[in-house]
């Protein structure tokens, strides 16, 4: 089903086609919605940006998510920087060639937990 994202919410169509058609016929809402916290947005940024060649901007983490998230990210990145699976280049935290193969675990380590 279709999804949308606007940094505040995620919406997706309900999965039951029968309920979806009924909702349309009765002019009811036919989607579910999730309201996103600052943690959710930070985690989404880490998950999506570290999977790109550019990586994630440390400046963006500090300005958009705050000092707490910035410090947590760097603290949790330290072992990966020391293991040469992450690098900082031009203010971007990015995976090394070695780190690409371990990206799921690295990204998990950088996520913020409520």
C-alpha positions as CSV (number, residue, x, y, z in Angstrom):
1,X,0.0,0.0,0.0
2,X,1.1,3.6,-0.5
3,X,3.1,5.5,2.1
4,X,3.8,9.1,2.7
5,X,6.3,10.9,5.0
6,X,6.6,14.6,5.8
7,X,9.0,14.6,8.8
8,X,6.0,15.0,11.2
9,X,4.0,11.9,10.3
10,X,4.0,8.7,8.3
11,X,0.8,7.6,6.6
12,X,-0.1,4.4,4.8
13,X,-3.2,3.0,3.3
14,X,-4.9,0.3,5.3
15,X,-3.9,-3.2,4.2
16,X,-7.3,-4.8,3.9
17,X,-8.7,-4.1,0.4
18,X,-12.2,-4.9,1.6
19,X,-11.9,-2.3,4.5
20,X,-10.2,0.1,2.1
21,X,-13.1,-0.1,-0.4
22,X,-15.6,0.2,2.4
23,X,-13.9,3.3,3.8
24,X,-14.0,4.9,0.3
25,X,-17.7,4.1,-0.1
26,X,-18.5,5.6,3.4
27,X,-16.1,8.5,2.9
28,X,-14.1,7.5,5.9
29,X,-10.4,7.6,6.5
30,X,-8.6,4.8,4.7
31,X,-5.2,5.2,6.1
32,X,-3.2,4.7,9.3
33,X,-1.0,7.5,10.7
34,X,2.1,7.5,12.9
35,X,3.2,10.8,14.6
36,X,7.0,11.0,14.6
37,X,9.2,12.1,17.5
38,X,12.6,13.8,17.4
39,X,14.1,10.3,18.0
40,X,12.1,8.9,15.1
41,X,13.3,11.6,12.8
42,X,17.0,11.3,13.9
43,X,16.8,7.5,13.5
44,X,15.3,7.9,10.0
45,X,18.1,10.3,9.1
46,X,20.8,7.9,10.3
47,X,19.3,4.9,8.5
48,X,18.8,6.6,5.2
49,X,21.9,8.9,5.1
50,X,24.5,6.3,6.1
51,X,23.4,4.1,3.2
52,X,24.4,6.8,0.7
53,X,27.9,7.6,-0.6
54,X,27.8,11.1,1.0
55,X,26.9,9.8,4.5
56,X,25.3,11.9,7.2
57,X,26.1,15.5,8.0
58,X,27.4,16.0,11.5
59,X,26.4,19.7,11.2
60,X,22.9,18.6,10.3
61,X,22.7,16.2,13.3
62,X,23.8,19.0,15.6
63,X,21.5,21.7,14.2
64,X,18.4,19.7,13.5
65,X,18.5,17.2,16.4
66,X,20.6,19.0,19.0
67,X,23.7,18.5,21.1
68,X,22.4,15.3,22.9
69,X,21.9,13.4,19.6
70,X,25.2,14.8,18.2
71,X,27.2,13.6,21.2
72,X,25.4,10.3,21.3
73,X,26.2,9.7,17.6
74,X,29.9,10.5,18.0
75,X,30.2,8.4,21.1
76,X,28.6,5.4,19.5
77,X,30.6,6.0,16.3
78,X,34.0,5.9,18.1
79,X,34.5,2.2,18.0
80,X,33.6,2.1,14.3
81,X,35.9,5.0,13.5
82,X,38.7,3.1,15.4
83,X,37.9,-0.1,13.5
84,X,38.0,1.7,10.2
85,X,34.4,0.9,9.3
86,X,33.3,4.6,9.6
87,X,35.2,7.7,8.7
88,X,34.6,11.5,9.0
89,X,35.4,13.4,5.8
90,X,34.4,17.0,5.2
91,X,32.0,17.0,8.2
92,X,30.2,13.8,7.0
93,X,30.2,10.6,8.8
94,X,30.3,7.8,6.2
95,X,30.8,4.1,5.9
96,X,34.2,2.9,4.6
97,X,34.5,0.1,2.1
98,X,35.0,-2.3,5.0
99,X,32.0,-0.7,6.8
100,X,29.6,-1.2,3.9
101,X,29.5,-4.9,4.6
102,X,28.8,-4.3,8.3
103,X,26.4,-1.4,7.8
104,X,23.3,-2.8,9.5
105,X,25.2,-3.3,12.8
106,X,26.9,0.1,12.6
107,X,23.7,1.9,11.9
108,X,22.0,0.1,14.7
109,X,24.7,1.2,17.1
110,X,24.1,4.9,16.1
111,X,20.4,4.8,16.6
112,X,18.8,6.7,19.5
113,X,16.7,4.7,21.9
114,X,13.9,6.3,23.9
